Amino acid sequence: MKTLFRAIISATLCVALCVTTFSACTTNEVYDFEFELPGQIVTEFGKTIVIPFKARNITSVVISSSPKGWIIKNIDLDNWTITITAPTEYANDENKYEENGTLSLTGYTAASTSVHASSYLSLLRQDIDLTDQYSNSYVITQPDTRYHIDVTHKGESEERIAPANVAILWQSSIGLINFSSFIPESNTFTFYVGHETTTDEDGNQTGTRIADGNAVVAAYDDAGNIIWSWHLWLTGSDPKTNAITTSAGEFMDRNLGAYHNSDGSVKMADIYGSYGLYYQWGRKDPFPRPTDYRFTANSDQLMFSELGAAISLNYADSKTEGAGTYEYAVAHPMTFVKGSAENGYDWLYSSHDNTLWSADHKSMNDPCPRGWRLPDGEAFTVFDIAEEQDMAPSADVENMYGWHLVDTATDAKMFMPGAGRRSFETGILTNINNYGLEYVPKPWTGYYWTAGAGAEDATSMFFDLNTTRAVNNRYEPTKQMHRANAMQVRCVRE
């Protein structure tokens, strides 16, 4: 399956590389020729737009190709712009129009050297404005859509920032987020989400859907320092429509950042897709999933910059000067801050702060999307492991990588993946508990943060699979854990 625009962006980058190569390798003439943006979005039928392009030492330009139904009105070599008009309707069975396609230009130098530039054109079907629903996390479910978000609010609070620039910090796959830009006049960030194709067992295309993934958007000040960041959560179905009602509240059916819920499936893709992102207690910014569901080599899933370069997490010691502060965490959303014995293994060094997350109200740092919040510290006390699974032979349940929890008051069930945690000492992913016995330990363990906190540690829900003896499976709804651990989150409706 291919996500819309991925190939286009790669082609655009190739054009830029070719232009650079021509300029560098030609000794007798120097020239440049490229569009200022890799793509153009049009949201109205028949709308005319002016597209700028950059050209140096180009004497003439001709159209090499353009999508059907897009009218090229003028190539202005004085101002280096091209005027186009979008189709008057969407694509139809007669194939008179193409909603999306590539506009390609050929430029010629005085020496008749030819060079090419291209830009992707899209007649947008949907446009969604989320600027009045500001939050630390946005659920993105609709493909082929341009989104707009507010980039002045810290979470859902009224505390404001004034960014000098906003950009994609990381994304879980190349081309997941496209054609993004910061609009200073409105203090908004806009981006486009395409689609991927779905196929049947024979490889035939059956439809399209949004590509699953996660991304983080960062706001910067004039000096290039990050002053806030937001999570974009792309998933094929809206968690609101699949919420699970329990006596402790209405829970999402999946972990924060997960693509779906495996619901006890033993299929690798289902299990892996149900793993969410990892959060240190009190921080709003997520850390990525493992490379695969088995935590092979305890390695992280790859992350990519806006331009497609592979990037990795950073690590810092909280006891290092300046690192163990709230301000440092906000300015470094890709840095895992390790705890130390001196501060009770918190990522904050000088003191613990129980106000960063709150059970009484949705705090400024709550990582859940609007309408959802972290569960309170007692939320999981109404649950227990489903008895038929708890007492089953380990071989019958170990391939599920998780338990169904049962509400002891209502019998409502929800499946909780055993997605492990990131160690408070190292930040390394782990999904195994070693009991110190002669048996070889096997995964899995589940750790889920709540908003509860004590004098030292914070409150989590914990379970594991004991592969040595079923009756020793553990479930602790209020386990105290060091705050520097990064763990899964299951949001509850406000």
Backbone hydrogen bonds, N-H to C=O, Kabsch-Sander energy under -0.5 kcal/mol:
donor,donor_aa,acceptor,acceptor_aa,energy
4,L,195,H,-3.4
6,R,3,T,-1.9
7,A,3,T,-0.5
9,I,5,F,-3.1
10,S,6,R,-2.2
11,A,7,A,-2.4
12,T,8,I,-2.6
13,L,9,I,-2.5
14,C,10,S,-2.1
15,V,11,A,-2.2
16,A,12,T,-2.2
17,L,13,L,-2.4
18,C,14,C,-2.8
19,V,15,V,-2.7
20,T,16,A,-2.3
21,T,17,L,-2.5
22,F,18,C,-3.0
23,S,19,V,-2.4
24,A,20,T,-2.3
25,C,21,T,-2.6
26,T,22,F,-1.5
27,T,25,C,-0.6
32,D,56,R,-1.2
34,E,54,K,-2.2
36,E,52,P,-1.5
40,Q,120,Y,-3.4
42,V,122,S,-2.9
46,G,87,P,-2.5
47,K,44,E,-1.5
49,I,84,I,-2.5
51,I,49,I,-0.5
51,I,82,I,-3.1
53,F,80,W,-2.3
54,K,34,E,-3.8
56,R,32,D,-2.3
59,T,57,N,-0.5
59,T,108,Y,-2.8
60,S,108,Y,-1.3
62,V,106,T,-2.5
64,S,62,V,-0.5
64,S,104,S,-2.7
65,S,104,S,-1.5
70,W,67,P,-1.6
71,I,69,G,-0.6
71,I,85,T,-2.3
72,I,70,W,-0.5
73,K,71,I,-0.7
73,K,83,T,-2.8
74,N,83,T,-1.2
76,D,74,N,-0.6
76,D,81,T,-2.9
77,L,75,I,-0.8
80,W,76,D,-1.2
81,T,76,D,-1.5
82,I,51,I,-2.2
83,T,74,N,-2.7
84,I,49,I,-2.4
85,T,71,I,-2.4
86,A,47,K,-2.5
95,N,92,N,-1.8
98,E,68,K,-2.3
101,G,121,L,-2.1
103,L,119,S,-2.9
104,S,65,S,-2.8
104,S,102,T,-0.6
105,L,117,A,-3.1
106,T,62,V,-2.8
107,G,115,V,-3.4
108,Y,60,S,-2.5
109,T,113,T,-2.0
112,S,109,T,-2.0
115,V,107,G,-2.3
117,A,105,L,-2.0
119,S,103,L,-2.0
120,Y,38,P,-2.4
121,L,101,G,-3.5
122,S,40,Q,-1.9
123,L,99,E,-2.6
124,L,42,V,-3.3
124,L,122,S,-0.9
126,Q,144,D,-0.8
128,I,146,R,-2.9
130,L,128,I,-0.7
130,L,148,H,-2.9
133,Q,130,L,-1.9
138,Y,231,H,-2.6
140,I,138,Y,-0.7
140,I,233,W,-3.4
141,T,139,V,-0.6
144,D,194,G,-0.9
145,T,193,V,-2.0
146,R,126,Q,-1.7
147,Y,145,T,-0.5
147,Y,191,F,-3.0
148,H,128,I,-1.6
149,I,189,F,-2.5
151,V,187,N,-1.7
154,K,159,E,-2.4
155,G,153,H,-0.9
157,S,154,K,-1.9
161,I,152,T,-2.4
164,A,220,Y,-3.3
165,N,220,Y,-1.4
167,A,218,A,-2.2
169,L,216,V,-3.1
170,W,216,V,-1.3
171,Q,304,F,-1.9
172,S,214,N,-2.3
176,L,173,S,-1.6
178,N,192,Y,-2.8
181,S,190,T,-2.4
183,I,188,T,-3.0
186,S,183,I,-0.9
187,N,183,I,-1.3
188,T,183,I,-1.5
189,F,149,I,-2.4
190,T,181,S,-2.7
191,F,147,Y,-2.0
192,Y,178,N,-3.3
193,V,145,T,-2.6
196,E,209,R,-3.0
197,T,2,K,-0.5
198,T,207,G,-2.7
200,D,204,N,-2.2
203,G,200,D,-1.9
206,T,198,T,-3.8
207,G,198,T,-1.2
209,R,196,E,-2.3
213,G,234,L,-2.1
215,A,232,L,-2.1
216,V,170,W,-2.5
217,V,230,W,-2.9
218,A,167,A,-2.9
219,A,228,W,-2.8
220,Y,165,N,-3.2
221,D,225,N,-2.2
224,G,221,D,-1.9
226,I,331,A,-0.5
227,I,219,A,-2.8
228,W,219,A,-1.0
230,W,217,V,-2.7
231,H,136,N,-2.9
232,L,215,A,-3.2
233,W,138,Y,-3.1
233,W,231,H,-0.6
234,L,213,G,-2.5
234,L,232,L,-0.7
235,T,140,I,-1.9
235,T,233,W,-0.6
241,T,238,D,-1.4
242,N,238,D,-0.6
242,N,239,P,-0.8
243,A,240,K,-0.8
244,I,251,F,-3.0
245,T,243,A,-0.5
246,T,249,G,-1.8
249,G,246,T,-1.4
251,F,244,I,-2.6
251,F,249,G,-0.8
252,M,491,C,-2.6
256,L,489,V,-2.9
258,A,255,N,-2.4
259,Y,273,G,-2.6
260,H,273,G,-1.2
265,S,262,S,-1.7
271,I,267,K,-2.4
272,Y,268,M,-2.7
273,G,269,A,-2.3
274,S,270,D,-0.8
274,S,271,I,-1.0
275,Y,272,Y,-1.4
277,L,256,L,-2.5
278,Y,287,F,-2.3
279,Y,487,M,-2.4
281,W,483,R,-1.4
281,W,485,N,-0.8
283,R,280,Q,-2.3
287,F,278,Y,-2.0
291,T,299,S,-2.0
295,F,292,D,-1.8
298,N,295,F,-2.6
299,S,296,T,-1.8
301,Q,289,R,-3.1
303,M,311,I,-1.0
304,F,171,Q,-2.5
305,S,309,A,-2.8
306,E,168,I,-0.6
308,G,305,S,-1.5
311,I,303,M,-2.5
314,N,334,M,-2.6
316,A,336,F,-2.3
318,S,338,K,-2.4
320,T,317,D,-1.7
323,A,320,T,-2.1
324,G,318,S,-0.8
324,G,320,T,-0.8
325,T,323,A,-1.0
329,A,325,T,-1.8
330,V,326,Y,-2.2
331,A,327,E,-2.0
332,H,328,Y,-1.1
335,T,332,H,-1.9
336,F,314,N,-2.9
336,F,334,M,-0.6
337,V,335,T,-0.6
338,K,316,A,-3.4
338,K,336,F,-0.7
339,G,424,F,-2.7
343,N,340,S,-1.2
344,G,341,A,-1.5
345,Y,340,S,-3.0
349,Y,324,G,-2.8
350,S,324,G,-0.6
356,L,353,D,-1.0
363,S,361,H,-0.8
365,N,356,L,-0.7
366,D,363,S,-1.4
370,R,137,S,-0.7
372,W,369,P,-2.0
373,R,492,V,-2.6
379,A,376,D,-1.8
381,T,378,E,-1.8
382,V,379,A,-0.7
383,F,380,F,-1.3
384,D,406,V,-1.3
386,A,404,H,-2.8
389,Q,386,A,-1.1
390,D,386,A,-2.7
391,M,387,E,-2.3
392,A,389,Q,-0.8
396,D,393,P,-1.9
397,V,393,P,-0.7
397,V,394,S,-1.2
398,E,394,S,-2.6
400,M,397,V,-2.0
401,Y,398,E,-0.8
403,W,416,M,-1.5
405,L,403,W,-0.6
405,L,414,M,-3.0
406,V,384,D,-3.2
407,D,412,A,-3.1
408,T,382,V,-2.9
408,T,406,V,-0.7
411,D,407,D,-3.1
414,M,405,L,-2.0
416,M,403,W,-3.0
418,G,401,Y,-3.1
419,A,417,P,-1.6
420,G,445,T,-2.8
421,R,430,T,-2.2
422,R,486,A,-2.7
423,S,421,R,-0.5
423,S,428,I,-2.5
427,G,423,S,-2.3
429,L,298,N,-0.7
430,T,421,R,-2.6
434,N,432,I,-0.5
435,Y,433,N,-0.7
444,W,431,N,-0.6
446,G,463,F,-2.9
447,Y,420,G,-0.6
448,Y,461,M,-2.4
449,W,488,Q,-2.4
450,T,459,T,-1.8
451,A,375,P,-3.1
454,G,457,D,-2.9
458,A,481,M,-2.4
459,T,452,G,-2.5
460,S,479,K,-2.7
461,M,448,Y,-2.8
462,F,476,E,-2.7
463,F,446,G,-1.8
464,D,474,R,-1.7
465,L,444,W,-1.9
466,N,464,D,-0.6
467,T,465,L,-0.9
472,N,469,R,-2.0
473,N,470,A,-2.2
474,R,464,D,-0.9
476,E,462,F,-3.2
479,K,460,S,-1.8
479,K,476,E,-0.8
481,M,458,A,-2.8
484,A,345,Y,-2.1
485,N,482,H,-1.6
486,A,422,R,-1.8
487,M,279,Y,-2.4
487,M,485,N,-0.5
488,Q,447,Y,-1.5
491,C,489,V,-0.5
492,V,373,R,-2.8
493,R,250,E,-3.3
494,E,371,G,-2.4
